[in-house]
Amino acid sequence: MADLSLRQLRIFVSVAHTGNLGRSADALFLTRGAASQAIKALEQQLGVELFERRAQRLVLNTQGRQLLPMAEELLAREQGVMTLFRSGVSATPLRLGASATIGNYLLPTLLARHWPDDWPLPVVTLANSYQLQQQLAERALDFALVESESIQAGLVRQPWRADEMVVVTPPDHALAGQTVPWQALEQQNWVLREVHSGSREQFDHHLAPRLNRFKVVLELGQLEAVVRAVQAGLGLSLVSRLACEAAIRQGWVGQVSLPHPIRRRFSLVHPPGSEHLPQLQRVLALLEEA
């Protein structure tokens, strides 16, 4: 039997997470035919089928589910070996994802003050927490810093730091500067982040169930745009204190004090097997330092 190759395992892991040969081939810069041949060769070498073919999707069968964690660990250890014997600018940059609050208000300082001098700066992808987790599952990112409390099954979460959510109002709003009961927020217009974002998740979980009537008048994909829309008088919003602290201090928006604070936790999320990577251990250490 021919030796297994890391290339075959890399393609297998990608297809296991995407369920689609075309998407995996594009992510790995291969043709669809080359990816298909690699999967067939791997199955022939092992003497078993690894996927069930369902319409346009490939779904892991029992043998495939048994192979997946071992393949992920081997690929992680391969990357660890390569990193161990690389140094300085020759090392491959890490692929880092960050959700909006973290990417805009924490990541620049983190990279400037705490990123190791002997590492190249990472290749950064900014997206919402849901999109980042999809990319992690497809192995398009090495790890991501997310603000969502909902972590996709099959990904590993490492808690990082706390964050406070704040209700902000237009500066001349009747509720600005007040401590109010939940019902005072009913029948208000709201400007919110898009569905699947971490900030929207907090509104849907903590505020929406307490409000009998409310109206979402605008959804925006950028935090700064949300705060400016509130400043312009379009409605209230629930955003991270990181995103609105300067605007509150300048008097551009008002703040409502709630019956009790709404807090969440930022996390580092990565695919299984990555815990064996020396880079991940160093990233965790610098996050603790930061």
Helices and strands as residue ranges (DSSP letters): H 6-18, H 21-27, H 32-46, E 51-54, E 57-60, H 62-84, G 88-90, E 95-98, H 100-105, H 107-114, E 123-126, H 129-137, E 143-146, E 156-169, G 182-185, E 189-193, H 198-202, I 203-207, G 208-210, E 215-220, H 223-231, E 237-240, H 241-250, E 254-256, E 262-270, G 274-276, H 278-289
